Amino acid sequence: MKSDINEQYKIMEKIRNMNLNKNLKYTIYTMGCQLNENDSEKISGMLEQMGYTFTEEISDADFVCFNTCCVRENAEDKLFGKIGEMKRLKEEKGTIIAIGGCMMQEKHIVEKLKKSYPFVDIIFGTHTMQKLPEDIYNILKTRKRVEDIIDIDGEIYEGLPIKRSDNLKASVTIMYGCNNFCTYCIVPYVRGRERSRKVRDILLEIKELAKEGYKEITLLGQNVNSYDGGDGYKFSNLLRDVNRIDGIEKIRFISPHPKDFKDDVIDAIAECEKVSKIVHLPLQSGSTKVLKMMNRKYTREEYLELVEKMKKKIPNILFSTDIIVGFPEETEEDFLDTLEVVKKVNFEQVFMFIYSRRVGTPADKMENQIPEEVKHERFNRLKELVESQISVNNQKYIGTIQEVLVEGKSKTNENFLTGRTDSNKVVVFEGSEENMNKVVKLKIVSEHMWYLKGELE
């Protein structure tokens, strides 16, 4: 595998020489989750190694990459709309167009691209991203479309160049794929089965990030708490080892699965001072019947018992979650069960989604699909409950002292800086640039639903 990457570096150097003095630019349109964002950082790294420079203006780009997601149905509409806009750019300046990511592992999408969008140059899947330099080289040499997709689970490749989008916070993928096969989810089919990176490679990457001045690390995986480093080394061991790395001040992780939240992971969160005490614990539904149909492998009662166990072991713990509204056969009673769990847990953040059918998943073939108007009505009721809880929860911050990692200037007011609390609440405050990229103590003076306002202590 190392020799494969070495070969790609040689090709990157060839392309760099071909691009000398041409001032070529690239842009990447990223859809979906943080894993996709992390992949886009690697694509950026490879492109910059080949002599391209980044531009936000798609009209200025000589190379455009779409890194796709297939979790929700409207992702397809977004993609095809964007690609349609690219035809004129292709005709005017010969822009190279590449499309990769999860959606390219779906055969019906690839067939539609080949039939309706012949001007697309490169199609690559989730298991062949590391070969992008080779694909680009072939396009530059032959101008013939490249289709680089494999259906088997890919290998883990280390050593790809990466251009981080932030100089303070970094995401580090610890594993790829998923073994859970939730009935609504296409991810196991497009990302493959679980493959864990080697412990030494993960820790080496994080130590290098610490040397470069990064303060916050987010460990990424489709199901991080099933990480398997071999010889009994588990996710809890990884949390403890990352906690010991000098320079790293905050550790977060997404996404775990409730069924894999064992005592060793709970203990590690409690005992590691750098690990954030807001835990993302995806619920998806508060109905045991719906959870069984989703193949989530826990009941409503088991979820609530896990929450209570974690609260006892970690007294200051907070929770965020994901909820899907309108899953097939969800009755009004099932939905009320979800609202009841939301009331009981009192989540700090809730990411709400209206169920959308995905071709290739068991849920797509289920009977009693919920009408769109019912889904939207239930979504609005959930949204109303969640926002009422946020408004109340925000009050508890007023008057408290919060440690905030300062990320930069506010996007709406240059006189204010912005950062996040351990609980991931956005805080704005008046401060000078010397406070940037540091952890500061702020007294919270007011709340504004989606952000808090603070003052330097």
C-alpha positions in Angstrom: 0.0 0.0 0.0 2.9 2.3 0.8 4.3 1.6 -2.7 0.9 2.6 -4.2 1.0 6.0 -2.4 4.6 6.5 -3.5 3.5 5.9 -7.1 0.8 8.5 -6.7 3.3 11.0 -5.4 5.4 10.5 -8.5 2.4 11.2 -10.6 1.6 14.3 -8.6 5.1 15.5 -9.3 4.6 14.9 -13.1 1.4 16.9 -13.1 3.0 19.6 -11.1 5.7 20.0 -13.8 3.0 20.0 -16.5 1.2 22.8 -14.6 4.2 25.0 -14.1 3.5 28.7 -14.7 -0.1 28.1 -15.7 -1.7 29.5 -12.4 -4.3 26.7 -12.4 -7.1 26.8 -9.8 -9.4 24.3 -8.2 -12.5 24.3 -6.1 -14.2 21.5 -4.2 -18.0 21.2 -3.5 -18.4 19.1 -0.4 -21.7 17.5 0.5 -22.5 15.5 3.7 -20.8 14.6 6.9 -17.5 15.4 8.5 -16.0 12.2 7.1 -16.6 13.7 3.6 -15.1 17.0 4.8 -12.0 15.1 5.9 -11.8 13.4 2.5 -12.1 16.8 0.8 -9.1 18.0 2.8 -7.1 15.1 1.4 -8.3 15.9 -2.1 -7.2 19.5 -1.6 -3.8 18.3 -0.4 -3.3 16.2 -3.5 -4.4 19.0 -5.8 -2.1 21.5 -4.2 0.7 19.0 -4.5 -0.1 19.0 -8.3 0.3 22.7 -8.5 -3.3 23.8 -8.3 -4.3 26.7 -6.0 -7.7 27.0 -4.3 -10.4 29.4 -5.4 -13.9 29.9 -3.9 -15.2 31.0 -7.3 -16.3 28.0 -9.3 -16.1 30.2 -12.5 -12.4 30.7 -12.0 -11.6 27.0 -11.5 -9.7 24.8 -13.9 -10.5 21.7 -11.9 -13.8 21.2 -10.1 -14.5 18.3 -7.7 -17.8 17.3 -6.3 -17.4 15.1 -3.2 -20.9 13.6 -2.8 -23.1 12.3 -0.1 -26.1 9.9 -0.5 -27.6 9.9 2.9 -30.6 12.0 1.9 -32.7 12.1 -1.2 -32.3 15.9 -1.9 -28.5 15.3 -2.2 -29.1 13.9 -5.7 -31.1 16.9 -6.8 -28.4 19.3 -5.5 -25.7 17.3 -7.3 -27.4 17.2 -10.7 -28.4 20.8 -10.5 -24.8 21.8 -9.9 -23.4 19.6 -12.6 -25.9 21.0 -15.1 -24.4 24.5 -14.3 -20.9 23.2 -15.2 -21.6 22.4 -18.9 -21.2 26.1 -19.9 -17.9 26.3 -17.9 -16.7 23.2 -19.5 -17.4 24.6 -23.0 -15.8 28.0 -22.3 -12.5 27.0 -20.6 -12.2 23.2 -20.7 -12.5 22.8 -16.9 -11.8 19.3 -15.7 -14.9 18.0 -13.7 -14.5 15.2 -11.2 -17.2 13.6 -9.1 -16.4 11.3 -6.2 -17.7 10.2 -2.8 -20.5 8.0 -1.6 -23.0 8.7 -4.4 -20.6 7.2 -6.9 -20.9 3.8 -5.3 -24.6 3.8 -6.4 -24.9 2.2 -9.8 -28.1 4.1 -10.9 -26.3 7.4 -10.2 -23.3 6.5 -12.2 -25.5 5.3 -15.1 -27.4 8.6 -15.1 -24.1 10.5 -15.1 -22.7 8.5 -18.1 -26.0 8.9 -20.0 -27.0 12.5 -19.3 -23.7 14.3 -18.4 -21.1 13.1 -20.9 -18.9 16.2 -20.2 -17.9 14.9 -16.7 -14.3 13.7 -16.9 -13.6 11.6 -13.8 -15.9 9.5 -11.7 -14.3 8.0 -8.6 -15.7 6.1 -5.6 -15.1 6.0 -1.9 -12.4 3.3 -2.2 -10.3 4.9 -4.9 -9.9 8.5 -3.8 -6.1 7.9 -3.3 -5.8 7.3 -7.1 -7.1 10.8 -8.1 -3.6 11.9 -9.3 -3.5 8.9 -11.7 -7.0 9.7 -12.9 -6.1 13.3 -13.5 -2.9 12.4 -15.4 -4.9 10.1 -17.7 -7.4 12.8 -18.4 -4.6 15.3 -19.2 -3.0 12.8 -21.5 -6.0 11.2 -23.3 -9.0 13.5 -22.6 -11.1 10.3 -22.3 -13.5 9.9 -19.4 -12.1 7.9 -16.4 -14.3 5.7 -14.3 -12.5 4.5 -11.2 -14.9 2.6 -8.9 -14.5 -0.7 -7.1 -17.3 -2.5 -5.3 -15.1 -4.4 -2.8 -14.1 -2.8 0.5 -11.1 -0.5 0.0 -7.8 -0.6 1.8 -6.7 2.0 4.3 -4.0 4.3 2.8 -1.7 6.3 5.0 0.5 9.2 3.9 -1.8 11.2 1.6 -1.1 14.9 1.6 -3.8 17.0 3.4 -4.7 20.6 3.4 -6.6 21.4 6.6 -9.5 23.9 6.4 -8.7 25.2 9.9 -5.5 25.9 11.8 -6.9 25.3 15.3 -9.3 22.3 15.0 -8.7 19.1 13.1 -10.6 16.0 12.3 -8.9 12.7 12.3 -10.5 9.6 10.8 -9.9 6.5 13.0 -12.0 4.0 11.0 -13.9 3.6 7.8 -17.2 1.8 6.9 -20.0 0.4 9.1 -21.3 -3.0 10.1 -24.7 -1.9 11.5 -27.0 -2.0 8.5 -29.7 0.3 9.9 -32.6 -0.2 7.5 -32.7 3.5 6.5 -29.0 3.9 5.8 -27.1 3.4 2.6 -23.6 4.0 4.2 -22.6 0.3 4.7 -23.3 -0.3 1.0 -21.2 2.7 -0.2 -18.5 2.9 2.5 -18.0 -0.8 3.0 -17.5 -2.8 6.2 -15.6 -1.5 9.2 -11.9 -1.1 8.8 -9.9 0.5 11.7 -6.7 2.4 11.2 -3.6 1.3 13.1 -3.2 2.9 16.5 0.4 4.1 15.8 -0.8 5.9 12.6 -3.6 7.7 14.4 -1.4 8.8 17.3 1.4 9.9 15.0 -1.0 12.1 13.0 -2.4 13.7 16.2 1.1 14.3 17.6 2.1 16.0 14.4 -1.1 18.2 14.6 -0.2 19.1 18.2 3.3 20.2 17.0 1.7 22.4 14.3 -0.4 24.2 17.0 -3.8 22.4 16.7 -5.7 22.5 20.0 -8.9 20.5 19.3 -9.2 17.0 17.7 -12.3 15.3 16.6 -12.1 11.6 16.1 -14.2 10.5 13.2 -15.8 7.2 12.2 -19.2 5.9 11.1 -19.3 4.1 14.5 -16.2 5.2 16.5 -16.9 3.2 19.7 -16.5 -0.1 17.8 -12.9 0.9 16.9 -10.6 -2.1 17.0 -6.9 -1.5 17.2 -6.1 -5.2 17.6 -4.8 -7.2 20.6 -7.7 -5.9 22.8 -7.0 -2.3 22.1 -10.4 -0.5 22.0 -11.8 3.0 21.6 -11.5 3.7 25.3 -7.7 3.0 25.1 -7.5 5.4 22.2 -9.3 8.2 24.1 -6.8 7.7 27.0 -3.8 7.8 24.7 -4.9 10.9 22.8 -5.7 12.5 26.2 -2.0 12.2 27.1 -0.7 14.0 24.0 0.8 17.4 25.0 -0.7 20.4 23.2 -4.1 18.9 22.5 -6.6 20.7 24.8 -10.0 19.3 23.6 -11.0 15.9 22.3 -14.4 15.3 20.6 -15.7 12.2 18.7 -18.5 11.4 16.3 -20.5 9.3 15.7 -20.8 6.5 18.3 -23.6 3.9 18.5 -25.6 3.5 21.7 -25.3 -0.3 21.5 -21.5 -0.1 21.7 -21.3 2.4 24.6 -19.8 0.0 27.1 -18.5 0.8 30.6 -14.9 1.2 29.6 -15.8 4.0 27.2 -18.0 5.8 29.8 -15.1 5.5 32.3 -12.6 7.0 29.8 -14.9 10.0 29.1 -15.3 10.5 32.9 -11.6 10.2 33.7 -10.0 12.0 30.7 -10.0 15.7 31.4 -9.6 16.7 27.7 -12.5 14.7 26.4 -15.6 16.8 25.9 -18.4 16.2 28.3 -21.0 16.6 25.7 -21.6 13.2 24.1 -23.4 12.7 20.8 -25.8 9.8 21.4 -27.9 9.2 18.3 -31.5 8.3 19.3 -33.2 8.2 15.8 -36.6 7.3 17.4 -38.1 7.1 20.9 -40.3 4.2 19.9 -39.1 0.7 20.6 -41.2 -0.6 17.7 -39.7 1.9 15.2 -36.2 1.3 16.6 -36.6 -2.4 15.9 -37.8 -1.7 12.3 -34.7 0.6 12.0 -32.5 -2.3 13.2 -30.9 -0.1 15.8 -30.4 -3.0 18.3 -31.6 -1.2 21.4 -34.9 -0.3 22.9 -36.3 3.0 24.2 -35.8 1.7 27.8 -32.2 0.6 27.1 -31.4 4.0 25.7 -32.8 5.8 28.7 -31.0 3.5 31.1 -27.7 4.3 29.2 -28.3 8.0 29.6 -29.0 7.6 33.4 -25.8 5.4 33.8 -23.7 8.0 32.1 -25.2 10.8 34.2 -24.3 9.0 37.4 -20.7 8.3 36.3 -20.2 11.8 34.7 -22.3 14.3 36.7 -21.7 17.2 34.3 -22.4 15.3 31.1 -24.6 16.7 28.4 -26.1 15.0 25.3 -26.7 15.8 21.6 -28.6 13.5 19.3 -30.0 12.7 15.9 -33.7 12.1 15.3 -35.5 10.9 12.2 -39.1 11.9 11.8 -41.6 10.0 9.7 -39.9 6.6 9.4 -42.2 4.0 7.7 -45.1 2.9 9.9 -44.4 5.6 12.5 -47.7 6.2 14.2 -48.8 9.2 16.2 -48.2 7.1 19.3 -44.6 6.3 18.1 -43.9 10.0 17.5 -45.2 10.9 21.0 -42.8 8.4 22.4 -40.0 10.3 20.6 -41.2 13.6 22.1 -41.3 12.0 25.5 -37.7 10.8 25.3 -36.6 14.3 24.2 -38.4 15.8 27.2 -36.7 13.3 29.6 -33.2 13.5 28.3 -33.3 17.3 27.7 -30.7 17.2 24.9 -28.3 20.2 24.5 -28.5 19.8 20.7 -30.9 17.9 18.4 -30.1 17.3 14.8 -33.5 16.6 13.2 -34.2 14.9 9.9 -37.3 14.1 7.9 -37.0 10.5 6.7 -36.2 10.2 3.0 -36.2 7.0 1.0 -32.9 5.7 -0.3 -32.8 3.2 -3.1 -31.0 0.0 -2.0 -32.1 0.2 1.6 -34.6 -2.1 3.3 -36.7 0.8 4.5 -37.3 2.0 0.9 -39.3 -1.2 0.3 -41.3 -1.0 3.5 -45.1 -0.6 3.3 -46.9 2.3 5.0 -44.6 5.1 4.0 -45.6 8.2 5.8 -47.2 11.1 3.8 -45.0 14.1 3.3 -47.5 16.5 5.0 -47.5 14.2 8.1 -43.7 14.1 8.2 -43.5 17.9 8.1 -46.2 18.4 10.7 -44.4 16.1 13.1 -41.0 17.7 12.3 -42.4 21.1 13.2 -43.7 19.8 16.5 -40.4 18.3 17.4 -38.6 21.5 16.3 -40.9 23.6 18.6 -40.1 21.3 21.6 -36.4 21.4 21.0 -36.2 25.1 20.6 -38.2 25.6 23.8 -35.7 23.4 25.6 -32.7 25.3 24.1 -34.2 28.6 25.3 -34.5 27.2 28.9 -31.1 25.4 28.8 -29.3 28.6 27.7 -30.4 30.3 30.9 -28.2 28.1 33.0 -25.1 29.5 31.3 -25.8 33.1 32.3 -23.4 34.2 35.0 -21.2 31.1 34.7 -17.5 31.1 33.7 -16.9 29.1 30.5 -13.6 28.0 29.0 -13.9 28.9 25.3 -11.5 27.9 22.5 -11.4 31.1 20.4 -11.7 30.3 16.7 -11.6 33.7 15.0 -13.6 36.8 14.2 -17.4 36.8 14.2 -18.8 36.6 10.6 -21.3 39.3 11.4 -19.3 41.8 13.4 -15.5 42.2 13.1 -15.2 43.7 16.6 -16.3 40.4 18.1 -14.5 37.1 18.4 -16.2 33.8 18.4 -15.5 30.4 19.9 -17.2 27.4 21.5 -17.7 26.1 25.0 -17.0 22.5 25.9 -20.7 21.9 25.3 -20.3 23.2 21.7 -22.2 26.4 22.4 -21.2 29.3 20.2 -20.0 32.3 22.2 -19.3 35.8 20.9 -17.3 38.4 22.9 -15.3 41.6 22.4 -11.6 40.9 22.3 -8.4 41.5 20.5 -6.6 39.3 18.0 -4.1 38.2 20.7 -7.0 36.1 22.1 -7.4 34.1 18.9 -6.4 30.4 18.8 -6.3 30.3 22.6 -8.5 29.0 25.4 -9.9 32.0 27.3 -12.3 32.3 30.3 -15.5 34.1 29.6 -18.3 35.2 31.8 -21.6 34.5 30.0 -23.8 37.6 30.2 -26.7 36.9 27.9 -28.2 34.2 25.6 -29.6 34.6 22.1 -31.1 31.1 21.2 -28.3 30.0 18.8 -25.4 31.7 20.6 -24.3 33.1 23.9 -22.6 36.5 24.6 -19.6 36.6 26.9 -17.1 39.0 28.5 -13.4 38.3 29.2 -12.7 37.6 32.9 
